[in-house]
Amino acid sequence: MPWDLIKMNSGHSIPSIGFGTWTLGNGQSPIDQVEQALDNGYNHIDTAQAYRNEGETGTALKESGLARSDVFVTTKYSGTNGLDIPTSIDNSLNSLGVSYVDLYLIHSPRLAVPDIPTAWAKMEKVKEDGKAKSIGVSNFDAKDLEILINSAKIKPAVNQILLHPYVYQQQLPILNFAAQHNIVIEAYSALIPITKQPGGPLDAPLNEIATKFGATPDQILLAWTKAKGAVVVTTSSKKARLQGYLAAGDIELSKDDIAAIDAAGALGEKRMHAKITLRKLAIGALVGAAALGACSYFNLSLF
Ligand SMILES: NC(=O)c1ccc[n+]([C@@H]2O[C@H](COP(=O)([O-])OP(=O)(O)OC[C@H]3O[C@@H](n4cnc5c(N)ncnc54)[C@H](OP(=O)(O)O)[C@@H]3O)[C@@H](O)[C@H]2O)c1
């Protein structure tokens, strides 16, 4: 099995590739797309209150005819409609048509209100009540996780974060913290370097490595994410791509391949930071010039 199960600190295991419903919208289309993923061998569905298609996901799960225990279902507390965690999990279970989820996450640290320890205690109750087999977080940085762990009875099983080569360096502190505390990292938006940020330093090594393996650049990005030990959460509306993602589990990148991707990612990250700094400086200079202009217009002295 190329995409193996990964054992979490809760004692349960998570399939190392998941199909996400964030961009699927509403109506028949997300039902068809989730069914397509299940038909093609995906057994891990990642949804959230905020995606507003837990109902469609539930319909697809039911129509698939699969047993509840055959599919790993994740949903997230997104603070939708200002509802609290106990109400939200009940609503999610209802929409999904299940009596428990395999994994329940706090979607973002800003939703942990009034503070992280109080919100986490509510998550622990969700697990204690049997409504989630495992509980975790999403988009938490090392500082947020440290606050959580200092008050927790139950450690978070996972942290679902943005992870691709152009953010790898900035995510290293949270990756290291998670490794130290036996928290599984789930990586979302792993394909951004080709879908949203093409034309960067990664293009050349990705294409070269893809040619070597007779694969596509998106498969190489997924193989890189797997090599970093993370669970991949991805999506596609296309059957061929879904099958390609699954086949990417068989790609074993060499140390040199990984080093080449890391180096190109770091270079891209550096360039992006430089661009942001330059933009901030330019905005600062423009504001300064406007202020000077205004002072001179109104005959004001700055000194
Ligand atoms: N926790 C969070 O805050 C958070 C945030 C974002 C996402 N997520 C989760 O992660 C899941 C995946 O997120 P994502 O959509 O950003 O992931 P992604 O894996 O980076 O991107 C998947 C998208 O890439 C497109 N794609 C794949 N290969 C392509 C190629 N060669 N050329 C052009 N487009 C290509 C697919 O489009 P096609 O349909 O055309 O194949 C699909 O829409 C979400 O559904 C959600 O479950 C969680």
The ligand as a Tripos MOL2 file, in Angstrom:
@<TRIPOS>MOLECULE
LIG
   48    52     1     0     0
SMALL
NO_CHARGES

@<TRIPOS>ATOM
      1 N1         -7.1440   23.5980    7.3090 N.am      1 LIG1
      2 C1         -7.1430   24.5740    6.4370 C.2       1 LIG1
      3 O1         -7.1010   25.7780    6.7830 O.2       1 LIG1
      4 C2         -7.1570   24.2320    4.9750 C.ar      1 LIG1
      5 C3         -6.8530   25.2260    4.0110 C.ar      1 LIG1
      6 C4         -6.8560   24.8730    2.6590 C.ar      1 LIG1
      7 C5         -7.1590   23.5690    2.2860 C.ar      1 LIG1
      8 N2         -7.4750   22.6220    3.2360 N.ar      1 LIG1
      9 C6         -7.8470   21.2320    2.8540 C.3       1 LIG1
     10 O2         -6.9940   20.7690    1.8330 O.3       1 LIG1
     11 C7         -7.7550   20.4070    0.6810 C.3       1 LIG1
     12 C8         -6.9370   20.6590   -0.5640 C.3       1 LIG1
     13 O3         -6.6300   22.0420   -0.6590 O.3       1 LIG1
     14 P1         -6.1560   22.6950   -2.0140 P.3       1 LIG1
     15 O4         -7.2740   22.6160   -2.9910 O.co2     1 LIG1
     16 O5         -5.5720   24.0360   -1.7250 O.co2     1 LIG1
     17 O6         -5.0220   21.6340   -2.4170 O.3       1 LIG1
     18 P2         -4.0120   21.3190   -3.5480 P.3       1 LIG1
     19 O7         -3.7780   19.8780   -3.4290 O.co2     1 LIG1
     20 O8         -2.8370   22.2390   -3.4820 O.co2     1 LIG1
     21 O9         -4.7580   21.6770   -4.9050 O.3       1 LIG1
     22 C9         -5.7500   20.8960   -5.4760 C.3       1 LIG1
     23 C10        -6.2230   21.6220   -6.7130 C.3       1 LIG1
     24 O10        -5.1530   21.6590   -7.6490 O.3       1 LIG1
     25 C11        -5.6580   21.4890   -8.9440 C.3       1 LIG1
     26 N3         -4.5900   20.8440   -9.7120 N.ar      1 LIG1
     27 C12        -3.9640   19.6900   -9.4420 C.ar      1 LIG1
     28 N4         -3.0080   19.4440  -10.3470 N.ar      1 LIG1
     29 C13        -3.0240   20.4720  -11.2030 C.ar      1 LIG1
     30 C14        -2.2650   20.8020  -12.3560 C.ar      1 LIG1
     31 N5         -1.3040   19.9940  -12.7930 N.pl3     1 LIG1
     32 N6         -2.5560   21.9490  -12.9850 N.ar      1 LIG1
     33 C15        -3.5440   22.7700  -12.5420 C.ar      1 LIG1
     34 N7         -4.2880   22.5090  -11.4450 N.ar      1 LIG1
     35 C16        -4.0350   21.3730  -10.7950 C.ar      1 LIG1
     36 C17        -6.8810   20.6250   -8.7880 C.3       1 LIG1
     37 O11        -7.7980   21.0450   -9.7800 O.3       1 LIG1
     38 P3         -8.6810   20.0400  -10.6640 P.3       1 LIG1
     39 O12        -9.9810   19.8890   -9.9540 O.co2     1 LIG1
     40 O13        -8.7930   20.7590  -11.9650 O.co2     1 LIG1
     41 O14        -7.9110   18.7540  -10.7740 O.co2     1 LIG1
     42 C18        -7.3910   20.9720   -7.3960 C.3       1 LIG1
     43 O15        -8.4270   21.9130   -7.4460 O.3       1 LIG1
     44 C19        -9.0250   21.2350    0.8110 C.3       1 LIG1
     45 O16       -10.1050   20.7230    0.0580 O.3       1 LIG1
     46 C20        -9.2670   21.1620    2.2840 C.3       1 LIG1
     47 O17        -9.8660   19.9360    2.6300 O.3       1 LIG1
     48 C21        -7.4670   22.9440    4.5630 C.ar      1 LIG1
@<TRIPOS>BOND
     1     1     2 1
     2     2     3 2
     3     2     4 1
     4     4     5 ar
     5     4    48 ar
     6     5     6 ar
     7     6     7 ar
     8     7     8 ar
     9     8     9 1
    10     8    48 ar
    11     9    10 1
    12     9    46 1
    13    10    11 1
    14    11    12 1
    15    11    44 1
    16    12    13 1
    17    13    14 1
    18    14    15 2
    19    14    16 1
    20    14    17 1
    21    17    18 1
    22    18    19 2
    23    18    20 1
    24    18    21 1
    25    21    22 1
    26    22    23 1
    27    23    24 1
    28    23    42 1
    29    24    25 1
    30    25    26 1
    31    25    36 1
    32    26    27 ar
    33    26    35 ar
    34    27    28 ar
    35    28    29 ar
    36    29    30 ar
    37    29    35 ar
    38    30    31 1
    39    30    32 ar
    40    32    33 ar
    41    33    34 ar
    42    34    35 ar
    43    36    37 1
    44    36    42 1
    45    37    38 1
    46    38    39 2
    47    38    40 1
    48    38    41 1
    49    42    43 1
    50    44    45 1
    51    44    46 1
    52    46    47 1
@<TRIPOS>SUBSTRUCTURE
     1 LIG1         1 GROUP 0 **** ****
